[in-house]
Amino acid sequence: MKAFVVNEPGAPETLQFTDLEKPTPQDNEVLVKVRAVSINPVDTKTREGKALYNTLKETAPVIPGWDISGEVVEVGNAVQAFKVGDEVFGMVNFPGHGRAYAEYVAAPETHLARKPRNVPHHEAAAATLAALTAWQVLVNEANIQPGQRVLVHAAAGGVGHFAVQLAKYFKSFVIGTASKQNHDFIRNMGADETIDYNEEKVEDVVQDVDVVLDSLGEENTRRSLLCLKDGGKIISILGGAKEAVQAEAEKRNIEAKNYLVHSSGQDQAKIADLLSQGKITAHVSHVYDFEDMAKAHEQVETHKTRGKVVVHVS
Ligand SMILES: NC(=O)c1ccc[n+]([C@@H]2O[C@H](COP(=O)([O-])OP(=O)(O)OC[C@H]3O[C@@H](n4cnc5c(N)ncnc54)[C@H](OP(=O)(O)O)[C@@H]3O)[C@@H](O)[C@H]2O)c1
């Protein structure tokens, strides 16, 4: 099968298009013929030798990627949830070795959900790592409630645009940060208030927030404390809740923590349900051919992508 490997970390061109053996599914795994994969910042960081590169290297060859949508073509002996022919999607083995940049991926059945019929593969692939992050942070960790004020940073990005939609679905008042040209976009996703981070400091204009989703890191996490109510919550997906920030937060009874997404077929099924009902959608702004994986990485590395970048595999 065709797949991309990283033998030496580096620039996007270090992604090598190669032929590998098709994987054999373990008892608890299904073999998925991949139709589309989505690309995340963690993919590009790993390709550069950062993020999860060292973990993946332990089970070389390093095949990057985690987000897939495709069709089940083989099932392991113990698999119960899926059969050959089912269309599935999910984030495979995160934060382990997902091996998603390949024509075939062996995935634990517990990491997948059924792809809704009315959602195309490229949109389903896009609604995996980014959507799961937004779900796990806002629903599982922050337990957002109707009427709460939720501040979503980088609201136009992969995680952000799902976070805005989920917060709206759960009837929160949603405030999003984005550059001006993305304000209409995030309002369409459900934002009630938009902040242009180039023009104003969020802490000068936003107060009394119950929950903050930070995806920009320590300085932003620290500044966002000023937007929160006493007793509020801030969850950083970029390690922003450093010890000093947590100490500052504690003085006001604010919970400040870091979070790392994990594979979950259960959470993925909840997302599938909302996608199938049209309650949330994946906004895919760029689709590349499989051979053009390097271009997809370059797009993600602009840090200006609206919604998601997807690669069509087969
Ligand atoms: N811990 C975890 O589990 C986890 C999970 C997922 C992602 N992450 C991390 O979270 C970060 C975001 O991921 P992502 O997939 O959402 O990235 P992304 O899709 O590449 O984010 C791009 C968006 O960021 C916005 N942006 C850039 N600088 C900004 C700023 N200073 N203020 C507000 N918005 C800004 C851009 O909007 P404008 O064009 O409007 O500026 C763009 O739409 C990445 O570093 C990723 O590695 C962590």
The ligand as an SDF file (V2000), in Angstrom:
LIG
                    3D

 48 52  0  0  0  0  0  0  0  0999 V2000
   -3.6940   19.3720   23.7260 N   0  0  0  0  0  0  0  0  0  0  0  0
   -4.4640   18.8800   22.7830 C   0  0  0  0  0  0  0  0  0  0  0  0
   -5.1130   17.8550   22.9740 O   0  0  0  0  0  0  0  0  0  0  0  0
   -4.5650   19.5910   21.4550 C   0  0  0  0  0  0  0  0  0  0  0  0
   -5.5380   19.1610   20.5380 C   0  0  0  0  0  0  0  0  0  0  0  0
   -5.6680   19.8900   19.3360 C   0  0  0  0  0  0  0  0  0  0  0  0
   -4.8350   20.9740   19.0740 C   0  0  0  0  0  0  0  0  0  0  0  0
   -3.8910   21.3210   19.9840 N   0  0  0  0  0  0  0  0  0  0  0  0
   -3.0130   22.5020   19.7190 C   0  0  0  0  0  0  0  0  0  0  0  0
   -3.8560   23.6540   19.7260 O   0  0  0  0  0  0  0  0  0  0  0  0
   -3.3950   24.5990   18.7570 C   0  0  0  0  0  0  0  0  0  0  0  0
   -4.5570   24.9350   17.8110 C   0  0  0  0  0  0  0  0  0  0  0  0
   -4.8950   23.8000   17.0390 O   0  0  0  0  0  0  0  0  0  0  0  0
   -5.8430   23.9380   15.7640 P   0  0  0  0  0  0  0  0  0  0  0  0
   -5.9140   22.6220   15.1060 O   0  0  0  0  0  0  0  0  0  0  0  0
   -7.0820   24.6310   16.1190 O   0  0  0  0  0  0  0  0  0  0  0  0
   -4.9180   24.9330   14.8920 O   0  0  0  0  0  0  0  0  0  0  0  0
   -5.2220   25.6540   13.5120 P   0  0  0  0  0  0  0  0  0  0  0  0
   -6.4650   25.1200   12.8980 O   0  0  0  0  0  0  0  0  0  0  0  0
   -3.9760   25.6020   12.7040 O   0  0  0  0  0  0  0  0  0  0  0  0
   -5.4700   27.1650   13.9730 O   0  0  0  0  0  0  0  0  0  0  0  0
   -5.4870   28.1280   12.9730 C   0  0  0  0  0  0  0  0  0  0  0  0
   -6.2750   29.3140   13.4700 C   0  0  0  0  0  0  0  0  0  0  0  0
   -5.5740   29.9820   14.5120 O   0  0  0  0  0  0  0  0  0  0  0  0
   -5.9880   31.3280   14.4950 C   0  0  0  0  0  0  0  0  0  0  0  0
   -4.9820   32.1500   15.1740 N   0  0  0  0  0  0  0  0  0  0  0  0
   -3.6600   32.2220   14.9210 C   0  0  0  0  0  0  0  0  0  0  0  0
   -3.0810   33.0550   15.8100 N   0  0  0  0  0  0  0  0  0  0  0  0
   -4.0670   33.5070   16.6440 C   0  0  0  0  0  0  0  0  0  0  0  0
   -4.1200   34.3930   17.7670 C   0  0  0  0  0  0  0  0  0  0  0  0
   -3.0030   34.9920   18.2280 N   0  0  0  0  0  0  0  0  0  0  0  0
   -5.3040   34.6090   18.3850 N   0  0  0  0  0  0  0  0  0  0  0  0
   -6.4340   33.9980   17.9470 C   0  0  0  0  0  0  0  0  0  0  0  0
   -6.4510   33.1800   16.8670 N   0  0  0  0  0  0  0  0  0  0  0  0
   -5.2830   32.9240   16.2350 C   0  0  0  0  0  0  0  0  0  0  0  0
   -6.1300   31.6570   13.0260 C   0  0  0  0  0  0  0  0  0  0  0  0
   -7.2070   32.5660   12.9230 O   0  0  0  0  0  0  0  0  0  0  0  0
   -6.9580   34.0260   12.2860 P   0  0  0  0  0  0  0  0  0  0  0  0
   -6.5560   33.7550   10.8560 O   0  0  0  0  0  0  0  0  0  0  0  0
   -8.2710   34.6750   12.4440 O   0  0  0  0  0  0  0  0  0  0  0  0
   -5.8250   34.6190   13.0590 O   0  0  0  0  0  0  0  0  0  0  0  0
   -6.4890   30.3150   12.3790 C   0  0  0  0  0  0  0  0  0  0  0  0
   -7.8540   30.2600   11.9830 O   0  0  0  0  0  0  0  0  0  0  0  0
   -2.2000   23.9440   18.0790 C   0  0  0  0  0  0  0  0  0  0  0  0
   -1.0150   24.4150   18.6720 O   0  0  0  0  0  0  0  0  0  0  0  0
   -2.3780   22.4610   18.3510 C   0  0  0  0  0  0  0  0  0  0  0  0
   -1.1670   21.7430   18.3420 O   0  0  0  0  0  0  0  0  0  0  0  0
   -3.7250   20.6640   21.1570 C   0  0  0  0  0  0  0  0  0  0  0  0
  1  2  1  0
  2  3  2  0
  2  4  1  0
  4  5  1  0
  4 48  2  0
  5  6  2  0
  6  7  1  0
  7  8  2  0
  8  9  1  0
  8 48  1  0
  9 10  1  0
  9 46  1  0
 10 11  1  0
 11 12  1  0
 11 44  1  0
 12 13  1  0
 13 14  1  0
 14 15  2  0
 14 16  1  0
 14 17  1  0
 17 18  1  0
 18 19  2  0
 18 20  1  0
 18 21  1  0
 21 22  1  0
 22 23  1  0
 23 24  1  0
 23 42  1  0
 24 25  1  0
 25 26  1  0
 25 36  1  0
 26 27  1  0
 26 35  1  0
 27 28  2  0
 28 29  1  0
 29 30  1  0
 29 35  2  0
 30 31  1  0
 30 32  2  0
 32 33  1  0
 33 34  2  0
 34 35  1  0
 36 37  1  0
 36 42  1  0
 37 38  1  0
 38 39  2  0
 38 40  1  0
 38 41  1  0
 42 43  1  0
 44 45  1  0
 44 46  1  0
 46 47  1  0
M  CHG  2   8   1  16  -1
M  END
$$$$
